[in-house]
Amino acid sequence: MSLVPVLTLLSDPSARDLTEAAPTEVAGTSAAGTPRWLRPGSAVEVPVAEDLLLAEDLWAAWQARGVDLVLQPEGPRRRRVLLADMDSTMIQQECIDELAAQAGVGAQVASITARAMNGELDFEAALAERVGLLRGLPVGVVDEVLAERITLTPGGPELLATMAAAGGYAALVSGGFTLFTEVIAARLRFDEHRANTLEVADGAFTGHVVPPVVGQDAKLAALREITARLGLGADDVVAVGDGANDLPMLQAAGLGVALHAKPAVAAGARVRVNHGDLTAALYLQGYAEDEFVRP
């Protein structure tokens, strides 16, 4: 348990450009102990006084230098449950956009996706509109997209393997589609996955989603259901996501990480990571790089 608040500084893991002086530059006289380097040059934490306030202008100034600042209150930081979004979180693409590109409506669907993920459109209505444009697309295209267009986000395998080794439980909870989550969940070794089911007839998509729709309410419900089943609470959860439908889940979790999130999502999240990758969710729990489990 951390007996005092902890300030964590994160930068692009490939850059290693955090200086030895950086923790003191940020914390100043509020530093309450010696900085602990979690990864030399790219991840460091320092205990700080309870009265330290992470002002928005300070955060913005370090953002401009390629550094994420995260201040966490005193208390346990290692979590027992991982809840993760899939699209643009555990993978680097939006699956529906990649399917749409195969169907010849890529630009139209990508525009709707961007607005929906930033909270400008109702998620369910936007999903129905986009899925409708996939009508007639052969189901076999999914295998092509997975093989040729989908890539894992850096740090994801280490996040899953490290938390699993510590006895954690991991759920992939997506507003995307089960045809993708079942593959990604197996590849990364999630314990379960939840997503929308695309209706299929005669080997092609009908342009409809089989109800109920998995959106923000379902993601929040997943957090509550899974923790209740495991005899845990919301404080035991680290959640990671980037879109508007992730925000209630991020706000409810003990540690909710808005990873490279849309502006409206970042504005509503307590923890914002714009320069790090998925290993940020480990560093923020106090894991050092030499504690990572490599799958």
C-alpha positions, 0 to 999 in steps of 0.5 A: 500500500502506498502511504502517500500519494504518488506522482508518475511520469511517463513518456514514449517507451521508445524515446527514453527521454525523461531526465533524472531531474524530471520528477523534482522539476514537476513535484518541487518541494512537494516531493516526499521521497526518492524517485523510483525509476520503473523504466530508465528514461521513460517511467518514474514515480515519486511519493509526494505530499498530500497537498500537491495539486496537478494544475492543468497548465503544468500538465499541459506544459509537460504534455508539450514535452512528451510526458504524461503526468498522473497523480494518484491518491494514497492506497493500494495501486495493484489491481485484481481485474483488467477491463479493456476496450478493444478497438484503438485500445488493445488493437491499433485499429477500429474493426468496423472501419476496416470492414467498411474499407473492404466494403468500399464505404471506408471513408463514410464509416470512419467519419461516423466512427470518429464522431461517435467515439468523441461522444458527438453521436448516440452510440447505438444509432451510429452503430446501426448506421455503420453496420447497415452499410456492411450489408451483403459483405461476406463474413469471410472478409473478417479473416482477411481483415484480421490477418492483413489489417489488425495489429496489437497495441504495444504493451498489450501482451505484457499487460495481460501476462503480468496481471495474469501472473499476479492472479488477475482476471481480464475481460475484453469488453468491446462495442465492436464485434464478437468475430474480432473479440474472440480472436483478440481475446484468445491471442492475448489470453483474456479470461472472457470477452463481450461484444456485439454480434453481427447478424449473418445470413447465407454467409454474409452480413445482413446489416443488423446487430443482434440485440442487446447492443454492447455500449457504455451501459453494458461496459459499466454493467460488466464492471459491476457484474465481474467484480461482484462475481469475484467478490471484489469492488470497483477499486480493484479494477484497472480499466483502459479505453479511448472512446465515449462509450468507455467513459462510465467504465473508466470513471467507475474503476479504481484506476481508469486509464484514458489511453490516447483518448478522444478529446471529450473522453480525456476531458472526463477521465481522471487519468490520461495517457497520451504518450505511453503505450499499454505498459502505462497501465502497469507502471501506474500500478507500481510495476517496474519493467523488470517485473513484467512477464513476457508472453 
